[in-house]
């Protein structure tokens, strides 16, 4: 595989994965902002996600 093909594929998958994670964690992020998070799990998961992005 040529470098350009590899790079384009990598960028595509990285962006696609970040959108999926954002959608999966969307309710968690909203719960953390509204204070409805149980056991502080949302805050740690969301904080980890936001630091990554």
C-alpha positions in Angstrom: 0.0 0.0 0.0 1.4 3.4 -0.9 1.8 6.1 1.7 -0.9 8.3 0.3 -3.4 5.5 0.3 -2.5 4.5 3.8 -2.7 8.1 5.1 -6.1 8.8 3.5 -7.4 5.5 4.9 -6.0 6.3 8.4 -7.5 9.8 8.5 -10.9 8.5 7.3 -11.0 5.9 10.0 -9.8 8.2 12.7 -12.5 10.8 11.9 -15.2 8.1 11.5 -14.3 6.6 14.9 -14.3 10.0 16.6 -17.8 10.7 15.3 -19.0 7.3 16.5 -17.5 7.9 19.9 -19.0 11.3 20.1 -22.4 9.9 19.3 -22.0 7.0 21.8 -20.9 9.4 24.5 -23.3 12.2 23.6 -25.9 11.2 26.3 -23.1 10.8 28.8 -21.7 14.2 28.0 -25.2 15.8 28.4 -25.8 14.0 31.7 -22.5 15.1 33.0 -23.2 18.7 32.1 -26.7 18.6 33.7 -25.4 16.9 36.9 -27.4 13.7 36.3 -24.3 11.5 36.2 -24.4 8.4 38.5 -21.3 7.4 40.4 -19.3 10.1 38.6 -18.7 7.6 35.8 -19.9 10.1 33.1 -17.5 12.7 34.2 -14.5 10.4 34.0 -15.6 8.9 30.6 -16.4 12.3 29.1 -13.3 13.9 30.5 -11.2 11.2 28.9 -13.0 11.5 25.6 -12.7 15.3 25.6 -9.0 15.2 26.3 -8.5 12.8 23.5 -10.4 14.9 21.0 
